Amino acid sequence: MLMVRDGALELPFADAILARTLIVTGLSAPQAMDVAAEVGSRLRPTTVDIDEVRAHTAAVLQECGEADVLRRLRARWWLRSTGHPLVITVGGTSGVGKSTVSDRAAQILGIDRTFSTDLVRAVLRGTLNPGLIPALSESSFSAQRMLRSNLAGDPLLVAFEQQASIVAQASLSLVRRALKEGLQLVLNGVHLVPGLVRVPEDWDLFGYVLTVPDAAEHERRFTARFATSDRPPEHYLDRLAAIRELDDYIVGYSRAAGIPVIESRESAQTVFDLVGAIAADLERAFDLDVR
């Protein structure tokens, strides 16, 4: 029987387990089974180290022309084997797919913890006096309805910045706790705008932003969301202009700050684009070979 040594553990090699990981990182089920079977055929029937299994897996994927799958897989291997604490943030306005894409990216990378700044805002809204911070009681794209300010400028953006600054500061405490406890976390939310809070330079925090450049496609997404949401599409469609204004604002500040902006297209491709960007950043930050 072929055994695989992973640290102190020795487990039987199983084609199905390797194939499942390959499916998660982007191969079709038939391809994944073929690759896993080929890897198994190249291993001697003895005890081998997990690194040898990974080396053969990488070689087979390269031979099959699956460089993108291998890049995602190597990022997953590194994150899971090192357990290095880090936080990945995914920002963007309503309707760009932050939650769906973040959850799927976390699954590919083997990160078990995901969180949304909407939950942070809900906790703040339930514990703080709404008279003190009225902007917290509204959605990001309608925060100006509760604005109480003498500041000049666009009421929507002024109110949104008030809301986002408070939520981002609270979210920063969540990030600090995750890093201190040695956790890996994917955090998503509209409130993750560069420059609103100061992030210590020594934190391993990697930020990304999603955008839907086409207004018609953005509108179509809200209509499609009706099937799975307890809110009618009109809740968003009536405020589409405000949502698009926030998209421009978030994307502009992100690009100015050097935060990667990823066009949200078909869901699976957007996930792969995000994970590819993360893999590239891990390569640069930790001198990894994830190509």
Buried (B, 14 or more C-beta within 10 A) or exposed (E): EBBBBEEEEEEEBEBEEBBBBBBBBBBEEEBBBBBBEBBBEEBEEEEBEBEBBBBBBBBBBEEBEBEBBBBBBBBBBBBEBEEEBBBBBBBBBBBBBBBBBBBBBBBBBBBEEBBBBBEBBEEBBEEEEEEEBBBBBBBBBBBBEBBEEEEEEEBBBBBBBBBBBBBBBBBBEBBBEBBEEEBBBBBBBBBBBBEBBEBEEEBBBBBBBBBBEEEEEBBBBBEEBBEEEEEEBEBBBEBBEBBBBBBEBBBEBBBEEEBBBBEBBEEEEBBBBBBBBBBBBBBEEEEBEBE
